[in-house]
Amino acid sequence: MSGPIMDVAALTAIDVHTHVQASVLDDQAADGDGFAAMAEYFKAGQVTRFTIPMIADYYRQRRMAAVVFTVDTMHVSGREQHPANEEIAEQAALHADVLIPFASIDPHRGAAGARTARRLIERYGVRGFKFHPTSQGFYPNDRMAYPLYEVLAEHGLTALFHTGQTGAGAGTPGGGGLRLKYSNPMHVDDVAADFPDLQIILAHPSFPWQDEALAVALHKPKVHIDLSGWSPKYFPPQLVQYANTLLKEKVLFGSDFPMITPDRWLADFDKLDIRDEVRPKILKENAARLLGL
C-alpha cells in the first residue's frame, strides 16, 4: 500500500500511544460501557470517539505523528476487536504522513493468531503490536504468546505492552473482573531475555511497579518505556531522574489519546525538570529511531 510520505524532520513530536475508538464503516462502539468508565477514570470529561481519519487530522494540525491501535480482548470480553486490525492498517496507509499502524492480537488465539500476525505484517504493513496483559488476561511470559513474539522478532517489529495500573475496569464492580497482576513489567523481562532481538516498549509509568520497569529497561538493551497514561506532573521522581540520564535514549512520548490529549500532556511536560538536550529525544528522536522512520 502506498500513501503520503512522512517527513520526520518536519514533525514536532511522535506520540507512540493512541487508541482508535471508532470505525469508518459504522457507528458501533469499540468497547461498550467501558469507554465511559475509562473517561471517568481519567477525568477526561466528554470524550469523542475518534476514527483513523479524525486522528490523522488531529495530529496533522499539530505537526505530530502517532502510533494507532486498538486492543483485541476476545478471550476476556467475548467481543471481536472493533475496528479491525485490517481497517486500521488500510486507513493509516491513507494517512502515512502522520500515522503508524500497530495491530493487536489476543495471545489466546494461539497458532491462528500467529498466522494472522504474519498476514497483517506482510500484506498490510503493520509496524508493531499492542498487548494489554490485564485486559487480555495473560502473563506476558506465558509460552502461549511466544509464537506471536516469534513472528514479530522475525520481522524486526515492536511489541508494546501495557504495564501497571489501568483505567480499564477501574471503578466498576470487581474492576470488571480484570486482574492487575498480569501487568507487572517483570513478566516482560522474561520476554526480553527469550527474544533478545525483539524491540519492546513498556507502556506507562508502571505504578505500582515503576522501579521494576526502570530495572528491566536498564538491563535489557531493546526495552523502552513510554510515558503515556499519566500527566507528566504526576511522574514518579525516579522516572524523571532516569529519563534525564541513563534512559535518555529509551524513553518515549506517548499520550494515551483520546483520554489524555497531547496538548494537555505537552503543557505539563514543558514544566517538568527535563534537560534541554533530552527533550527532543523523548518527544521524537527516540521513537523515530526505534520505529525505523
Rosetta silent file (secondary structure, phi, psi, omega in degrees, C-alpha in Angstrom):
SEQUENCE: MSGPIMDVAALTAIDVHTHVQASVLDDQAADGDGFAAMAEYFKAGQVTRFTIPMIADYYRQRRMAAVVFTVDTMHVSGREQHPANEEIAEQAALHADVLIPFASIDPHRGAAGARTARRLIERYGVRGFKFHPTSQGFYPNDRMAYPLYEVLAEHGLTALFHTGQTGAGAGTPGGGGLRLKYSNPMHVDDVAADFPDLQIILAHPSFPWQDEALAVALHKPKVHIDLSGWSPKYFPPQLVQYANTLLKEKVLFGSDFPMITPDRWLADFDKLDIRDEVRPKILKENAARLLGL
SCORE:     score description
SCORE:     0.000 S_00000001
   1 L     0.000  137.728  179.035    0.000    0.000    0.000 S_00000001
   2 L  -119.490  154.306 -179.699    1.267    3.454   -0.841 S_00000001
   3 L  -165.563 -166.113  178.081    0.243    6.799    0.513 S_00000001
   4 L   -61.123  153.030 -176.135    1.667   10.138    1.596 S_00000001
   5 L   -99.930  139.146  179.626    5.220   10.053    2.940 S_00000001
   6 L   -78.557  126.685  174.789    6.117   11.040    6.474 S_00000001
   7 L   -97.469   90.138 -173.275    8.539   13.983    6.743 S_00000001
   8 H   -61.135  -37.904 -177.656   10.099   13.138   10.099 S_00000001
   9 H   -62.237  -28.610 -177.743   12.261   16.261   10.152 S_00000001
  10 H   -84.980   -9.160 -177.623    9.151   18.464    9.955 S_00000001
  11 L   -79.164  145.413  174.118    7.427   16.754   12.896 S_00000001
  12 L   -88.125  -25.813 -177.293    7.419   18.312   16.353 S_00000001
  13 E  -164.798  160.345  173.700    6.741   15.008   18.119 S_00000001
  14 E  -124.907  115.510  179.870    5.836   11.326   17.699 S_00000001
  15 E   -91.273  111.820 -173.489    3.107   10.020   20.015 S_00000001
  16 E   -88.885    8.572 -174.035    3.666    6.263   20.375 S_00000001
  17 E  -147.644   89.976  175.701    0.423    5.519   22.232 S_00000001
  18 E  -134.032  148.564 -175.618   -3.006    6.416   20.818 S_00000001
  19 E  -110.335  132.081  172.399   -6.250    4.450   20.711 S_00000001
  20 L   -87.024  124.363 -173.369   -8.667    4.179   17.796 S_00000001
  21 L  -113.296   -1.188 -177.610  -12.173    4.201   19.265 S_00000001
  22 L  -151.764  152.498  179.840  -14.436    4.178   16.206 S_00000001
  23 L   -98.092  150.259  173.709  -14.695    2.644   12.755 S_00000001
  24 L   -78.343   -9.906 -173.079  -15.210    4.492    9.490 S_00000001
  25 L   -91.333  -24.880 -178.558  -17.547    1.676    8.454 S_00000001
  26 L  -161.120 -177.347 -178.787  -20.262    2.007   11.125 S_00000001
  27 L  -109.483   22.392  178.214  -21.086    3.628   14.455 S_00000001
  28 L   -65.373  135.698  178.798  -20.641    0.530   16.627 S_00000001
  29 L   -67.905  140.995 -177.695  -18.973    1.341   19.955 S_00000001
  30 L   -68.196  -34.669 -172.843  -15.460   -0.014   20.293 S_00000001
  31 L  -150.001   33.634  173.332  -15.850   -1.274   23.856 S_00000001
  32 L    57.495 -137.749 -177.010  -19.380   -0.722   25.117 S_00000001
  33 L   -71.282  -13.500 -178.428  -19.751    0.914   28.518 S_00000001
  34 H   -60.836  -28.936 -178.551  -16.010    0.624   29.141 S_00000001
  35 H   -64.911  -45.495  179.526  -15.377    3.818   27.218 S_00000001
  36 H   -64.817  -40.983  178.399  -17.461    5.924   29.603 S_00000001
  37 H   -63.383  -39.719  179.093  -15.859    4.268   32.642 S_00000001
  38 H   -64.667  -43.210  178.916  -12.412    4.945   31.206 S_00000001
  39 H   -60.929  -38.575  178.011  -13.253    8.614   30.591 S_00000001
  40 H   -65.656  -41.605  179.546  -14.403    8.920   34.192 S_00000001
  41 H   -59.525  -42.917 -178.120  -11.179    7.316   35.447 S_00000001
  42 L   -84.304   -0.775 -176.640   -9.075    9.818   33.512 S_00000001
  43 L    52.420   43.429 -172.783  -11.353   12.735   34.476 S_00000001
  44 L   -90.948   -5.871 -178.532  -11.429   13.440   30.758 S_00000001
  45 L    72.231 -147.604  179.450  -14.957   14.799   30.584 S_00000001
  46 L   -79.228  112.423 -175.400  -16.880   14.280   27.357 S_00000001
  47 L  -108.147  132.678  177.405  -14.527   12.344   25.086 S_00000001
  48 L   -80.734  140.592  171.172  -15.070   11.921   21.360 S_00000001
  49 L   -81.574  121.264 -174.117  -14.622    8.517   19.768 S_00000001
  50 L  -100.783  131.828  167.788  -12.035    9.047   17.054 S_00000001
  51 L   -83.371  171.442  177.577  -11.801    7.224   13.736 S_00000001
  52 H   -58.860  -48.406  178.672   -8.472    6.919   11.941 S_00000001
  53 H   -60.435  -34.934  177.941   -9.143    9.907    9.612 S_00000001
  54 H   -66.597  -41.613  177.266  -10.126   12.020   12.627 S_00000001
  55 H   -63.426  -42.938  179.525   -6.921   11.084   14.449 S_00000001
  56 H   -58.597  -45.998  179.625   -4.903   11.865   11.327 S_00000001
  57 H   -62.730  -42.669 -178.414   -6.452   15.333   11.046 S_00000001
  58 H   -59.430  -48.836 -176.829   -5.913   15.997   14.751 S_00000001
  59 H   -76.096  -32.498  177.897   -2.228   15.123   14.661 S_00000001
  60 H   -63.225  -38.847  177.852   -1.581   16.710   11.261 S_00000001
  61 H   -61.390  -26.754 -177.599   -2.838   20.039   12.629 S_00000001
  62 L  -100.534    5.477 -177.729   -0.209   19.748   15.365 S_00000001
  63 L    54.590   43.710  177.316    2.616   18.608   13.057 S_00000001
  64 E  -121.736  159.588  169.052    2.857   15.358   15.030 S_00000001
  65 E  -111.240  162.887 -177.490    2.811   11.680   14.101 S_00000001
  66 E  -146.768  139.893  166.749    1.025    8.969   16.071 S_00000001
  67 E   -82.620  131.931 -175.381    1.082    5.214   16.543 S_00000001
  68 E  -123.000  142.350  179.359   -2.519    3.959   16.323 S_00000001
  69 E  -165.523  167.417  162.645   -4.109    0.729   17.569 S_00000001
  70 L  -118.729 -170.989  177.423   -6.992   -0.944   19.351 S_00000001
  71 L  -128.157  128.103  178.049   -6.797   -3.918   21.744 S_00000001
  72 L   -86.196  107.541 -176.260   -8.056   -7.424   20.917 S_00000001
  73 L  -117.196   32.759 -172.792   -9.666   -8.674   24.154 S_00000001
  74 H   -54.833  -42.576 -175.207  -11.744  -11.519   22.733 S_00000001
  75 H   -62.490  -42.241 -176.336  -10.785  -14.066   25.413 S_00000001
  76 H   -87.158  -43.795 -172.764  -11.807  -11.848   28.346 S_00000001
  77 H   -89.242  -24.582 -175.221  -14.543   -9.660   26.865 S_00000001
  78 L    77.251    6.330 -179.584  -16.119  -12.051   24.377 S_00000001
  79 L  -109.152  140.297  173.527  -16.203   -9.224   21.829 S_00000001
  80 L   -70.436  149.755 -179.856  -14.440   -9.122   18.498 S_00000001
  81 L   -61.195  138.172 -178.387  -11.987   -6.290   18.035 S_00000001
  82 L  -150.598  122.448   -2.564  -13.549   -3.146   16.596 S_00000001
  83 L   -70.395  163.411 -176.173  -12.373   -1.564   14.426 S_00000001
  84 L   -73.739  157.297  176.406  -10.449   -4.462   12.949 S_00000001
  85 H   -54.753  -39.817 -177.385   -6.694   -4.508   12.507 S_00000001
  86 H   -63.582  -41.142  177.802   -7.151   -4.515    8.758 S_00000001
  87 H   -62.961  -43.709 -179.736   -9.190   -1.316    8.812 S_00000001
  88 H   -60.400  -44.752 -179.194   -6.615    0.424   10.987 S_00000001
  89 H   -66.013  -44.163 -178.945   -3.783   -0.573    8.661 S_00000001
  90 H   -65.534  -43.812  179.835   -5.652    0.357    5.499 S_00000001
  91 H   -68.613  -38.974  178.754   -6.806    3.702    6.853 S_00000001
  92 H   -63.434  -34.156  178.629   -3.379    4.513    8.310 S_00000001
  93 H   -63.033  -29.064  177.314   -1.826    3.872    4.899 S_00000001
  94 H   -75.545  -14.143 -178.317   -4.017    6.665    3.528 S_00000001
  95 L  -129.382   40.319 -173.445   -2.564    8.977    6.178 S_00000001
  96 L   -68.944   -7.828  174.839    1.000    7.675    6.265 S_00000001
  97 L   -71.601  -19.739 -177.346    2.338   11.214    6.594 S_00000001
  98 L  -135.221  -11.125 -173.924    1.203   11.186   10.238 S_00000001
  99 E  -119.554  143.549  179.695    0.079    7.680   11.250 S_00000001
 100 E  -125.631  113.894 -173.587    1.948    4.464   12.091 S_00000001
 101 E   -83.568  128.325  166.703   -0.283    1.363   12.330 S_00000001
 102 E  -109.257  154.190  174.598    0.094   -1.204   15.123 S_00000001
 103 E  -110.097  173.463  173.994   -2.097   -4.297   15.352 S_00000001
 104 L  -143.146  130.721  177.626   -3.381   -6.243   18.341 S_00000001
 105 L  -133.111  125.260  177.111   -3.958   -9.986   18.586 S_00000001
 106 L   -62.643  122.695 -179.583   -5.181  -11.752   21.698 S_00000001
 107 H   -59.094  -21.734  177.534   -2.492  -14.359   22.544 S_00000001
 108 H   -66.594  -10.278  178.389   -5.276  -16.817   23.386 S_00000001
 109 H   -75.060   -9.704  170.650   -5.904  -17.091   19.635 S_00000001
 110 H    64.063 -140.822 -175.848   -2.887  -19.402   19.501 S_00000001
 111 H   -61.527  -34.606  178.290   -1.473  -20.597   16.186 S_00000001
 112 H   -63.784  -37.654  177.452   -4.273  -18.881   14.266 S_00000001
 113 H   -64.484  -40.390  178.829   -3.262  -15.586   15.888 S_00000001
 114 H   -64.443  -38.942  177.383    0.365  -16.062   14.843 S_00000001
 115 H   -65.723  -40.400  177.938   -0.732  -16.709   11.255 S_00000001
 116 H   -63.385  -40.726  178.799   -2.899  -13.586   11.343 S_00000001
 117 H   -59.183  -44.741  179.352    0.027  -11.554   12.669 S_00000001
 118 H   -60.906  -42.209  179.673    2.193  -12.677    9.765 S_00000001
 119 H   -64.565  -41.963 -179.900   -0.533  -11.734    7.296 S_00000001
 120 H   -63.919  -34.511  179.116   -1.009   -8.297    8.896 S_00000001
 121 H   -73.526  -50.771 -170.644    2.716   -7.630    8.653 S_00000001
 122 H   -79.807  -30.378 -177.962    3.323   -8.937    5.152 S_00000001
 123 H  -100.269  -31.925 -173.164    0.081   -7.862    3.470 S_00000001
 124 H  -111.023   -9.402  173.780   -0.995   -4.804    5.462 S_00000001
 125 L    73.281   28.776  177.025    2.309   -3.338    6.607 S_00000001
 126 L   -66.825  150.942 -170.569    1.649   -3.040   10.337 S_00000001
 127 L  -108.167   -6.148 -179.962    4.717   -1.795   12.244 S_00000001
 128 E  -177.826  178.748 -177.873    4.176   -3.284   15.695 S_00000001
 129 E  -134.991  139.321  178.198    1.715   -4.973   18.052 S_00000001
 130 E  -100.201  129.692  174.266   -0.054   -3.798   21.200 S_00000001
 131 E  -119.014  139.363  177.488   -0.525   -6.191   24.124 S_00000001
 132 L  -128.110   87.690 -173.121   -2.624   -5.458   27.209 S_00000001
 133 H   -53.185  -38.998 -179.611   -1.965   -8.289   29.680 S_00000001
 134 H   -68.099  -47.920 -178.458   -4.683   -7.191   32.129 S_00000001
 135 H   -72.902  -25.403  179.869   -7.404   -6.743   29.508 S_00000001
 136 H   -95.551   -9.364  174.331   -6.298   -9.844   27.601 S_00000001
 137 L    67.763   49.835  178.556   -5.903  -11.986   30.732 S_00000001
 138 L  -150.978  152.032  170.223   -2.388  -13.377   30.254 S_00000001
 139 L   -83.124  132.862 -179.321    1.097  -13.151   31.671 S_00000001
 140 L   -55.879  -27.801 -179.477    3.468  -11.787   29.013 S_00000001
 141 L   -91.605   11.071  173.837    5.890  -14.643   29.719 S_00000001
 142 L   -68.274  127.134 -177.299    3.215  -17.313   29.163 S_00000001
 143 H   -59.896  -18.881  174.694    4.551  -19.607   26.427 S_00000001
 144 H   -53.530  -34.570 -175.643    1.126  -19.362   24.824 S_00000001
 145 H   -87.271   -9.777 -171.510    2.162  -15.940   23.494 S_00000001
 146 H   -64.553  -35.306  175.335    5.589  -16.951   22.218 S_00000001
 147 H   -58.518  -33.839  175.944    4.527  -17.884   18.652 S_00000001
 148 H   -66.314  -46.534 -179.600    3.295  -14.284   18.294 S_00000001
 149 H   -62.083  -35.549  179.630    6.569  -12.862   19.589 S_00000001
 150 H   -61.306  -40.140  178.545    8.489  -15.103   17.189 S_00000001
 151 H   -66.040  -43.454  179.123    6.673  -13.558   14.225 S_00000001
 152 H   -62.689  -46.114 -178.405    7.353  -10.028   15.497 S_00000001
 153 H   -64.081  -39.279  178.845   11.021  -10.737   16.144 S_00000001
 154 H   -58.820  -36.058 -176.659   11.420  -12.336   12.725 S_00000001
 155 H   -97.321    3.190  176.808   10.159   -9.148   11.072 S_00000001
 156 L    70.297   31.237 -176.466   12.023   -6.723   13.348 S_00000001
 157 L   -97.872  177.439 -174.992    8.857   -5.174   14.757 S_00000001
 158 E  -107.559  137.656  172.445    7.971   -3.671   18.126 S_00000001
 159 E  -107.205  121.212 -179.634    5.867   -5.199   20.907 S_00000001
 160 E  -106.525  117.666 -177.908    4.173   -2.596   23.119 S_00000001
 161 E  -108.337  126.352  166.112    2.999   -3.949   26.488 S_00000001
 162 E   -60.579  139.437  174.005    0.632   -2.183   28.849 S_00000001
 163 L  -135.061  152.673  174.496    2.182   -2.187   32.320 S_00000001
 164 L    78.730 -161.049  178.896    0.954   -1.216   35.779 S_00000001
 165 L   -55.116  156.616  179.257   -2.405    0.168   36.846 S_00000001
 166 L  -140.125  148.206  172.594   -5.112    0.519   34.203 S_00000001
 167 L   -77.489  -17.322  179.096   -8.177    2.615   33.603 S_00000001
 168 L   -64.845  119.747  178.800   -9.842   -0.439   32.038 S_00000001
 169 L    80.437   -8.339 -175.927  -12.441   -1.642   34.509 S_00000001
 170 L   -62.072  133.195  177.747  -11.373    0.893   37.154 S_00000001
 171 L    82.646   -7.653  176.619  -14.210    1.884   39.477 S_00000001
 172 L   -92.530  159.261 -178.370  -16.561   -0.811   38.210 S_00000001
 173 H   -53.210  125.029 -179.401  -17.603   -3.737   40.450 S_00000001
 174 H    63.673   20.073 -177.663  -14.608   -6.017   40.883 S_00000001
 175 H    59.308   29.654 -179.026  -12.698   -3.892   38.421 S_00000001
 176 H    68.474   14.578 -178.105  -14.667   -5.565   35.665 S_00000001
 177 H    79.711    4.307 -177.979  -13.032   -8.847   36.639 S_00000001
 178 L   -85.016  144.262 -174.728   -9.680   -7.607   35.324 S_00000001
 179 L  -114.102  122.196 -177.126   -6.523   -8.550   37.235 S_00000001
 180 H   -68.474  -24.582 -173.857   -3.660   -6.116   37.642 S_00000001
 181 H   -56.152  -29.327 -177.492   -1.132   -8.872   38.395 S_00000001
 182 H   -66.459  -21.093 -170.682   -0.698   -9.645   34.708 S_00000001
 183 H  -102.664   21.291  170.299    0.771   -6.195   34.038 S_00000001
 184 L   -70.837  123.404 -175.975    3.836   -6.318   36.276 S_00000001
 185 L   -62.279  -16.293  177.845    6.718   -5.364   33.928 S_00000001
 186 H   -63.817  -25.397  176.048    8.914   -8.096   35.448 S_00000001
 187 H   -68.094  -27.331  178.076    6.918  -10.607   33.387 S_00000001
 188 H   -76.841  -22.671  176.446    8.141   -8.775   30.275 S_00000001
 189 H   -57.396  -39.741  176.895   11.729   -9.216   31.450 S_00000001
 190 H   -61.734  -41.532  179.241   11.411  -12.912   30.568 S_00000001
 191 H   -62.082  -44.287 -179.793   10.205  -11.981   27.083 S_00000001
 192 H   -64.549  -33.478  178.033   13.167   -9.637   26.599 S_00000001
 193 H   -72.902  -39.603 -176.738   15.546  -12.394   27.720 S_00000001
 194 H   -81.043  -21.249  178.742   13.981  -15.058   25.496 S_00000001
 195 L  -128.683   73.900 -172.756   13.668  -12.754   22.449 S_00000001
 196 L   -64.476  -17.022  179.350   16.808  -10.574   22.578 S_00000001
 197 L   -95.871   -2.817 -178.254   16.149   -9.122   19.112 S_00000001
 198 L   -82.051  124.599  173.882   12.546   -8.084   19.859 S_00000001
 199 E   -75.831  130.110 -174.476   12.017   -4.357   20.322 S_00000001
 200 E  -128.826  138.972  171.003    9.812   -3.819   23.385 S_00000001
 201 E  -118.340  125.962  169.292    8.013   -0.803   24.833 S_00000001
 202 E   -89.150  113.167 -175.107    6.776   -0.845   28.422 S_00000001
 203 E   -82.189  137.730  171.180    3.776    1.464   28.295 S_00000001
 204 L    81.177  153.839  159.666    3.052    3.999   31.030 S_00000001
 205 L   -59.919  122.017 -161.545    4.670    4.872   34.329 S_00000001
 206 L   -87.492   44.374  179.142    4.223    1.347   35.728 S_00000001
 207 L   -52.719  130.928    4.576    2.570    2.098   39.081 S_00000001
 208 L   -95.447   23.632 -174.647    2.988    0.296   41.448 S_00000001
 209 L  -117.554   40.872 -178.105    5.987   -1.283   39.715 S_00000001
 210 H   -61.252  -43.881 -178.825    7.909    1.769   38.495 S_00000001
 211 H   -64.155  -36.573  177.247   11.269    0.563   39.830 S_00000001
 212 H   -62.197  -43.522  179.474   10.779   -2.814   38.169 S_00000001
 213 H   -62.820  -42.982  178.486   10.164   -1.148   34.795 S_00000001
 214 H   -62.142  -41.023 -179.875   13.258    1.016   35.169 S_00000001
 215 H   -63.100  -44.480  179.960   15.327   -2.030   36.085 S_00000001
 216 H   -63.204  -44.676 -179.207   14.149   -4.007   33.050 S_00000001
 217 H   -65.650  -33.815  176.845   14.795   -1.080   30.678 S_00000001
 218 H   -70.331  -37.082 -172.604   18.267   -0.584   32.149 S_00000001
 219 H   -84.237  -34.178 -174.943   19.156   -4.266   31.934 S_00000001
 220 L  -106.754  118.429 -171.521   17.711   -5.214   28.540 S_00000001
 221 L   -58.198  -28.899 -174.055   19.088   -3.230   25.573 S_00000001
 222 L  -106.034   19.573  176.368   15.911   -3.338   23.474 S_00000001
 223 E  -102.817  127.712 -179.419   13.384   -2.444   26.180 S_00000001
 224 E  -118.361  171.012  178.145   11.993    1.099   26.133 S_00000001
 225 E  -129.707  129.239  170.667    9.460    2.996   28.251 S_00000001
 226 E  -101.248  155.188 -170.797    6.636    5.200   27.017 S_00000001
 227 L  -103.772   24.294 -175.087    5.240    7.955   29.220 S_00000001
 228 L   -78.465  164.245  171.741    1.571    7.655   28.276 S_00000001
 229 L    86.256   -8.162  178.900   -1.460    7.471   30.510 S_00000001
 230 L  -133.597  144.608  165.746   -0.257    9.985   33.108 S_00000001
 231 L   -68.419  136.751  179.416    0.105   13.717   33.166 S_00000001
 232 H   -55.539  -23.756 -179.200    3.845   14.420   33.475 S_00000001
 233 H   -68.395  -12.831  179.079    3.202   16.426   36.638 S_00000001
 234 H  -105.284    6.838 -178.201    2.450   13.126   38.390 S_00000001
 235 L   -62.538  138.492  174.555    5.533   11.217   37.179 S_00000001
 236 L   -61.441  143.991 -176.484    7.458    9.472   39.979 S_00000001
 237 H   -59.389  -34.074 -179.579   10.756   11.275   40.676 S_00000001
 238 H   -68.577  -29.714  175.957   12.870    8.229   39.861 S_00000001
 239 H   -66.323  -43.488  178.146   11.267    8.059   36.398 S_00000001
 240 H   -63.596  -41.939 -179.899   12.221   11.684   35.737 S_00000001
 241 H   -59.674  -48.350 -177.732   15.744   11.043   37.034 S_00000001
 242 H   -72.739  -32.998  176.005   16.351    8.065   34.746 S_00000001
 243 H   -62.595  -32.542  179.783   14.679    9.746   31.758 S_00000001
 244 H   -78.570  -18.542 -169.411   17.195   12.568   32.152 S_00000001
 245 L  -129.218  -97.920 -169.349   20.210   10.262   32.459 S_00000001
 246 L   -65.826  -24.007 -178.829   20.661    6.532   31.984 S_00000001
 247 L  -112.394   20.933 -174.762   17.486    6.007   29.951 S_00000001
 248 L   -64.377  -19.585  177.642   17.516    9.222   27.933 S_00000001
 249 L   -93.622   -1.621 -169.759   17.780    7.228   24.675 S_00000001
 250 L  -127.743    7.717  179.324   14.987    4.817   25.630 S_00000001
 251 E  -105.803  137.950 -169.270   12.110    6.955   26.935 S_00000001
 252 E  -128.147  141.391  172.072    9.288    7.865   24.533 S_00000001
 253 L   -69.485  128.975  170.144    6.477   10.400   24.378 S_00000001
 254 L  -147.825  147.713 -175.651    3.041    8.812   24.497 S_00000001
 255 L  -106.478  -41.764 -167.179   -0.265   10.387   25.477 S_00000001
 256 L    84.758   27.768  176.895   -2.973    7.662   25.671 S_00000001
 257 E   -51.900  139.031    9.323   -5.135    9.756   23.327 S_00000001
 258 L   -92.634   -1.149 -176.970   -8.053   10.413   23.402 S_00000001
 259 L   -67.768  -36.886  169.696   -8.246   10.044   27.195 S_00000001
 260 L  -121.612  124.556 -177.591   -5.185   12.265   27.589 S_00000001
 261 L   -85.434  152.927  175.053   -4.595   14.681   24.738 S_00000001
 262 H   -61.544  -30.309  177.843   -1.124   15.590   23.518 S_00000001
 263 H   -61.307  -48.188  179.277   -1.967   19.237   24.213 S_00000001
 264 H   -64.918  -45.004 -177.385   -2.548   18.515   27.890 S_00000001
 265 H   -62.015  -47.577 -176.391    0.432   16.160   28.138 S_00000001
 266 H   -68.263  -34.123  177.486    2.879   18.530   26.439 S_00000001
 267 H   -61.792  -40.468  178.308    1.746   21.514   28.513 S_00000001
 268 H   -76.005  -33.548  178.037    2.622   19.600   31.680 S_00000001
 269 H   -64.078  -33.683  178.878    5.802   18.172   30.145 S_00000001
 270 L   -59.775  -27.871 -177.598    7.001   21.736   29.494 S_00000001
 271 L   -92.386   -3.562 -177.882    7.006   22.286   33.268 S_00000001
 272 L   -80.882  148.106 -177.859    8.873   19.076   34.039 S_00000001
 273 L   -80.813   72.796  177.526   12.547   19.218   35.013 S_00000001
 274 L  -111.758  134.448 -177.424   13.867   17.584   31.846 S_00000001
 275 L   -62.450  146.546 -176.729   17.185   18.671   30.386 S_00000001
 276 L   -57.878  -39.008 -177.202   17.021   20.704   27.185 S_00000001
 277 L   -76.019  -14.655 -179.502   19.137   18.205   25.266 S_00000001
 278 L   -90.871  -29.736 -176.109   16.912   15.310   26.384 S_00000001
 279 H   -53.063  -50.401 -179.653   13.533   16.804   25.436 S_00000001
 280 H   -64.779  -27.156  176.044   13.834   16.240   21.661 S_00000001
 281 H   -64.562  -48.274 -179.020   14.956   12.669   22.285 S_00000001
 282 H   -66.040  -43.477 -173.160   11.835   11.905   24.322 S_00000001
 283 H   -73.736  -31.239 -175.527    9.451   13.805   22.059 S_00000001
 284 H  -148.261  -46.968 -166.477   10.637   12.462   18.702 S_00000001
 285 H   -63.788  -41.260 -179.107   14.160   11.204   18.173 S_00000001
 286 H   -65.134  -41.392  179.145   13.983    8.013   20.228 S_00000001
 287 H   -67.691  -41.136  179.722   10.724    6.931   18.620 S_00000001
 288 H   -60.479  -40.747  178.969   11.940    7.735   15.116 S_00000001
 289 H   -68.777  -46.690 -177.934   14.992    5.539   15.662 S_00000001
 290 H   -60.511  -42.774 -174.900   13.037    2.711   17.318 S_00000001
 291 L   -88.960    1.977  176.732   10.358    2.609   14.602 S_00000001
 292 L    66.384   37.210 -178.376   12.843    2.941   11.751 S_00000001
 293 L   -82.325    0.000    0.000   11.347    6.166   10.420 S_00000001
